[in-house]
Amino acid sequence: MNAPTNAPVWVGAWEPADGAARVRQLFADRFGAEPDGTWSAPGRVNLIGEHTDYNGGLCLPFDLPHRTYVAVRRTDGDAVRLVSAQESTGVREVALSEVAPGTVSGWPAYVVGVAWALREAGHQVGGFDIAVDSCVPYGAGLSSSAALECSAAVALDALFGLGLAGTSEQPDDAGRAVLAEACIRAENEIAGASTGGMDQSVSLRGRAGHALLLDTRDGSVRHVPFDLTAHDLALLVIDTKAEHALVDGQYAARRAACDEAAARLGVSTLREIDPDRLGDALATLAHGTGAVGEGSHDAEVLVKRVRHVVTEIARVEEFVALLDADRVEEVGGAMDASHASLRDDYEVSCRELDVAVDAARAAGALGARMTGGGFGGSAIALVRAGDVDAVAAAVARAFEDEGLHAPAFLVAVASDPAA
Ligand code: GLA
């Protein structure tokens, strides 16, 4: 008999000491010297609150055990030299004084962009050599780019004595918020992806054993205890392997639609729309009251986008209330509703994500949804601890039946922030 072709593939995380050793070795091999130290930062999953972070809304991500590791040495002058384990040869070199929007392409933008943003904010940051390696799945919607930015940020904080990150035992949340801001500017302005800031915030400001309730209206955070093992549950992450790219136009188009809807409704952000008055807001949009200039969105599209954002923010509150009441078994409904809203109203799901979510639900998941920006990337499913393998196998089988590329899986446990 043939071996089953649908055996699930699991993506493990490195032990922090192993990640540090790998990147230290890479630095020594490529630069022929020892680094000053090693730092790392995690990727993330978002439990709920999708496409709300650029609307002044709420989201609820947590840090993965999968991290990006950097080994860094401070140098004189303003040259940044970069190597990556994912590139077999060559050292990239960028002059910090020449970094500006549009001047750096590829992955180095996420590193030098952070140095640039810190300098723009008045911090004294100069040249450095950096080696990078990572076990955050790339292109899986698990924030490999934020992990890279944030690992560079904590390294530069330490090497240039900025004093922002605090210590691992006593992280400085206010200082980390400043570092997160620099990482967000790096991504928006130097890497050219107009993302909202959730990923950088959780990578720097999250906490092991907790989800991070981030209120993007004022940047405040609350660490919400999130321990699924105590409830005999697990969070299964399904990397659909469907290509996911935020630098393309779709993400920016969603953002532009939200901005236009807010302008038409006369609010600073969609957060200001009271869920109880959502019907009125949607009616205003549907009737096209307000300016309909050239290039503006269809009223019907704006209605759908706003309905998603406002109901999604309410679902975050519902989810957090259940966590606070120690009723995590009951969050599945909010997860399912979130996915439907992202699929039908926000239109950022795709076939692979829908297959993953539907197959997980059919195999007994308590709730499932896409996570992150969408258009590919990953889905999450809340499952009974004893069902993890069976649900993963069912999803892998569904992908095979649908003729899709085999997905990959990991079990997400809320882990440490950048350090
Ligand atoms: C991406 C962005 C985030 C956020 C999510 C959607 O992950 O980087 O800022 O907008 O999409 O919730």
Boltz pocket constraint, residues with backbone or C-beta under 6 A from the ligand:
constraints:
  - pocket:
      binder: B
      contacts: [[A, 46], [A, 49], [A, 50], [A, 51], [A, 52], [A, 53], [A, 54], [A, 141], [A, 195], [A, 196], [A, 197], [A, 198], [A, 199], [A, 246], [A, 372], [A, 373], [A, 374]]
      max_distance: 6.0
